[in-house]
Amino acid sequence: MKDVLIGVVIVLVICIGVDFIYSEKNSCLVTESFTTENVKCGFLKKQMNIDIKFLDRYW
C-alpha cells in the first residue's frame, strides 16, 4: 500500500511539473471583477475551463 501511495505522489508531481512548463508558452483571457487580463494558463484551464489559480497561473 505504501508503494502505491508513493507512486501516486510521483505521478502527481510529474503532472504538475509538465503543466507548469506547458503554461509558460500558453496564455488565455480571464475575466475577474470587471477586468479582463491575459494570464498564463495550463492544460486544465485551456482545455477543460477549470479555474485553479496557483503560483500566479491558472492550471
Backbone as numpy.savetxt, mean C-alpha at the origin, in Angstrom:
# Nx Ny Nz CAx CAy CAz Cx Cy Cz
3.22 -25.44 14.07 2.39 -24.25 14.07 3.26 -22.99 14.07
4.37 -23.05 14.79 5.28 -21.91 14.86 5.87 -21.61 13.49
6.20 -22.65 12.73 6.77 -22.47 11.39 5.77 -21.81 10.44
4.49 -22.15 10.58 3.45 -21.55 9.73 3.33 -20.06 10.02
3.34 -19.67 11.28 3.25 -18.26 11.64 4.46 -17.47 11.14
5.63 -18.06 11.25 6.83 -17.40 10.74 6.74 -17.23 9.23
6.24 -18.23 8.54 6.06 -18.15 7.09 5.08 -17.07 6.69
3.98 -16.94 7.42 2.98 -15.91 7.13 3.57 -14.52 7.34
4.34 -14.35 8.41 4.97 -13.06 8.69 5.96 -12.71 7.58
6.73 -13.67 7.13 7.70 -13.43 6.05 6.98 -13.03 4.77
5.89 -13.70 4.41 5.13 -13.37 3.21 4.55 -11.97 3.31
4.01 -11.59 4.46 3.45 -10.26 4.64 4.51 -9.18 4.51
5.67 -9.40 5.08 6.76 -8.42 4.99 7.22 -8.27 3.54
7.32 -9.35 2.81 7.72 -9.29 1.41 6.67 -8.55 0.59
5.39 -8.83 0.83 4.32 -8.14 0.10 4.34 -6.65 0.37
4.55 -6.25 1.61 4.62 -4.82 1.95 5.84 -4.18 1.28
6.95 -4.87 1.26 8.15 -4.33 0.60 7.97 -4.15 -0.89
7.38 -5.14 -1.55 7.13 -5.04 -2.99 6.14 -3.92 -3.28
5.09 -3.80 -2.48 4.11 -2.74 -2.68 4.72 -1.36 -2.42
5.66 -1.26 -1.48 6.34 0.01 -1.22 7.14 0.43 -2.45
7.84 -0.51 -3.06 8.60 -0.22 -4.27 7.66 0.13 -5.42
6.55 -0.60 -5.54 5.55 -0.34 -6.58 4.96 1.06 -6.44
4.75 1.50 -5.21 4.12 2.80 -4.98 5.07 3.96 -5.28
6.37 3.71 -5.37 7.31 4.77 -5.73 7.05 5.28 -7.14
6.61 4.40 -8.03 6.44 4.76 -9.44 5.02 5.17 -9.78
4.05 4.89 -8.92 2.65 5.13 -9.25 2.06 6.21 -8.36
1.14 6.95 -8.94 0.44 7.97 -8.16 -1.03 7.98 -8.57
-1.86 8.51 -7.70 -3.29 8.59 -7.97 -3.86 9.83 -7.30
-5.02 10.24 -7.73 -5.67 11.41 -7.16 -6.55 10.99 -6.00
-6.40 11.67 -4.86 -7.17 11.37 -3.66 -7.85 12.65 -3.20
-9.15 12.56 -2.91 -9.90 13.70 -2.43 -10.10 13.59 -0.93
-9.62 14.60 -0.21 -9.76 14.65 1.25 -10.20 16.05 1.64
-11.29 16.17 2.33 -11.75 17.44 2.88 -11.72 18.58 1.86
-12.39 18.39 0.77 -12.55 19.40 -0.28 -11.27 19.72 -1.05
-10.24 18.93 -0.90 -9.02 19.12 -1.68 -8.68 17.82 -2.40
-8.15 17.97 -3.59 -7.70 16.81 -4.36 -6.20 16.92 -4.51
-5.51 15.85 -4.15 -4.06 15.87 -4.25 -3.55 14.60 -4.93
-2.41 14.73 -5.56 -1.77 13.62 -6.23 -0.79 12.98 -5.25
-1.04 11.73 -4.84 -0.22 11.05 -3.85 0.29 9.73 -4.42
1.32 9.21 -3.79 1.83 7.90 -4.18 0.85 6.84 -3.69
0.57 5.86 -4.53 -0.36 4.82 -4.11 0.13 3.46 -4.59
-0.16 2.47 -3.80 0.25 1.11 -4.09 -0.81 0.31 -4.81
-0.63 -0.98 -4.85 -1.49 -1.87 -5.61 -2.93 -1.90 -5.08
-3.10 -1.96 -3.76 -4.46 -2.04 -3.20 -5.28 -0.81 -3.52
-4.68 0.36 -3.46 -5.40 1.59 -3.77 -5.67 1.70 -5.27
-4.68 1.38 -6.07 -4.78 1.54 -7.52 -5.78 0.56 -8.13
-5.75 -0.69 -7.73 -6.57 -1.71 -8.36 -7.90 -1.95 -7.65
-7.91 -1.88 -6.32 -9.10 -2.25 -5.56 -9.75 -1.08 -4.83
-9.13 0.11 -4.91 -9.65 1.33 -4.30 -9.88 1.17 -2.79
-8.92 0.55 -2.11 -8.95 0.40 -0.67 -8.04 1.48 -0.08
-8.57 2.31 0.82 -7.82 3.42 1.39 -7.14 3.01 2.69
-5.84 2.74 2.61 -5.03 2.47 3.79 -3.87 3.45 3.72
-3.89 4.51 4.53 -2.83 5.50 4.50 -1.80 5.16 5.58
-0.57 4.94 5.14 0.51 4.56 6.03 1.82 5.02 5.41
2.68 5.65 6.17 3.96 6.16 5.70 3.81 7.15 4.54
2.80 8.01 4.63 2.56 9.06 3.64 2.22 8.51 2.25
1.66 7.32 2.19 1.24 6.69 0.95 -0.10 6.03 1.15
-0.77 5.78 0.05 -2.00 4.97 0.10 -1.66 3.60 -0.43
-1.90 2.60 0.38 -1.59 1.23 0.01 -2.82 0.63 -0.52
